[in-house]
Amino acid sequence: MGNKHAARAETSAANRAEPRWPAMVALLAVGLLRFVLPESLSAGPAWLLIVVIGILMVPTTWSHRRGLHAVNKVLSYILITLVTADVVWSLGLLVEAMSTRSLTPLDLLRSATALWVSNILVFASWYWRLDAGGPHARDLRGVHCDGAFLFPQMTLSREVRESRGDDAWMPGFVDYLFLSFNTSTAFSPTDCPVLTRWAKLLMMLQALVSLATVVLLAARAVNIL
């Protein structure tokens, strides 16, 4: 009986499964932004990151389609961790380049912008992957009522949600992208209170990276003037 119930839950989750392609596009975009950086700010050749992303996406997508959700989760963690490490490494090299003034103003502006956008995409990927157990767990739940972030839809009464057609509302990647964008621009989640410690720590780290990038640009602009 338990196996039948689990099978029905898996089938139902598959029918309403959140599309994974936005998260894949976000990571590929980070890989493409690598080409904007000067060679001195990259760990290896410019094409290396997007090749690694492409290679890891093959088994990650395959495991998702085959229903190997534990494998899919581990591969996703590995993929996002590698992309995050690459962005952090490039940011460290940017800080070093600032101290030696080895970059032209144009290269500095271009690099800082690319890393700032990469920061938004990377942390949106982390929020999407970690919140409420990840996308598969959210699919199984059927309606989003518990998680690390209190989205506005979660505060509406059932009657209001039904009238709006949001009775089975669940956050998608765009919701986490919006959250990540706000964190990097306003240094706060704006419309989504943060409920868990791990999410607060991640948002603090993202805001710190964003602030460091903005401060670097401002400091360089003052020196130029």
N, C-alpha and C positions, 0 to 999 in steps of 0.2 A: 504493500500500500504506500509506504514511504517512497519507494522508487518511482511509482507511478506519479505521485504528487510532485516529486523533483523533476521528472520528465516533462510534466505539464508546465511547470514553472519555467523550465529551460525553453520550451517551445513558445510560451507566451512572451518571454524576454526576447527571443529571437525575432518575433513578429514586430515588436515595438523598439528594437535595439536602436540606440543612438548611433548615428553615423560616425565612423571613425576618421573619415577623410579630412575634416577640418584640422584635427590634431596632427595628422600626417603632413598636411600642407604647411602648417606652422613650423614644424621642425625642418622641412625642406627649405622654407624661407630663411631660416637661420643659417642653413648651409650655404645658400646663395649669397647671403649678406657677407659671408666670409670673403667673397671675391672683391668686396669694397675695401677691405682692409689692406694696408701696405704689407709687404712680405715680412717686415720687421715685427709686426704685431700678430703674426700667425704662427701657430705651432705646426710647422710642416707646410707643404704646398697648399695653395688656396683650394684646390679641388679635393683635398683629403677628407675634410669633414663631410661634404655632401656624398662622397662615395661611401664612407662609413655608415652614414644615415641610410642611404639606399640599400646597402647590403643587409643591415639589421632590420629594415622594414619588411624584407621578404619573409623571414621566419616569423616575425611578429604578426604580420597579416595572415600568414598561413595558419598559425596557431589559433588566431581568433576565428577564422572561418571553420576550422576543424573542431571548435568547441573546447580547445585546451586552454582554459582561461587562466589557470595557475602559471602555465608556461608563458602565455601572452603577457601576464602581469610582470613576470621577472624580466622578460626581454624588453618590455616597455621601460621598466626602471633603469636597466642598463643603458638603453638608448638615450633617455632623457639625462641621465647622469653624465654620459660622455659629452653630450652637447653643452650641458651646464659647465662642466670642467673646461671645455674649450673657450666658452665665453668669459669665464672668470680669468683664465690664463691670459687671454687677449687684453682684458681690462688691466691686469697687472702689468703687462708690457706697455700699455698706454700710459700708465702712471710713471713707469720708468722713463719712457720717452719724453714725458713732460719735464722731468728733472734735468734731462740732458739737452732738451730743445732740439731733438733730432728730427722732428716732423715739421713740415710746412703748415701754415695756418689752414690751408685747404685740406690737407691730409688729416689734420687734427679734427676739423669739423666733420669731415666725412666719416672718420673712424668712430668718433664719439656718438654720432647719430646712429650708425650701424649697430654699435654695441647697446645703445639705449633701446632701440627697437628689438634687438635680440633678447635683451633682458625681459621685455614685456612678453614676448612669445614663449620664452623658456619657462617663466614662472606661471603663465597661463596653462602650460602643459602640465606642470606639477600640480596645480590646483585641480585641474580636470582629472588627472590620474589618481589623486589621493582622496579627494572629497567623498565622503560617505562610502568608502570601500572601493571606489573606482567606477568606471562606466558600466561594467557588467553587473556589479552589485546594485547600482541604481536601476538598471533595467529590470532586474529580478524583483525589486521592491515595488515597481509599478507607479508609484507616486513619491515625489521627493518631500519628505516631512522631517528629515533628520540629516544633519551634516555639519561641516565645520563653518559654513557660512549661512547666515539667515537672509535668504533672498526675499524680496518684497512679496513674491507670490506665496511664500510659505506662511505669511502672516494674515492672509485673507481667509475669511470664513468659507466653509464648504459651499454654501449657497452662492456666494460671490464668485468663487472659482468656477462653479458649474455654469453660471450665467455668462461668464467670459469664455467658456470653453476650455478652461485650464484645470478641470477637475483631476486630470492625470498629469499635471505639469511636472517636468523634470528639467534641470539645467542642462544646457548643451555647452559645447566648447566656446561658443560666442559669449555666453554668460561669464565664463571664467576669463575670457580675453578682455571683456569689459572691466571686470574686477581688477585684472592685472594692469590694464591701462590706467585706471584711476589711481592705483597704488604708485605707479611711476610718475604720474603727473601731479596729483594732489597729495601724495605721500599718505593716503588714507583710503579705506575701502568705500567711502562715500555712502552708497545705498545699501551695503551688505555688512551688518555687524559681524564680527569674527567671534566664534564661539569656542574654539579649541586652542590649546597651547601651541600645537605644532603649526597650525595655520598662522597664528600670531608671530611665531618665530620666522616662518617663511616670508611673511609680509614685511617684517622688519628688515630681513636680509635684502629683499627686493628693493625696498625704499632706500636702503643704504647704498646699494649699487647704483641706483638711479641718481641719488643725491651726489655721489662721488663723481659720476660722469658730468653732471651739470656744473659742479664746483670746478672741475678741471677745465671745462670750457670757459667759465667765467674768469678763472685765474689767468688763463692764456690770453683772453680778450683784454684784460686789464694790462697785462705786460706789453701787448701789441700797441695799445693806446699810449 
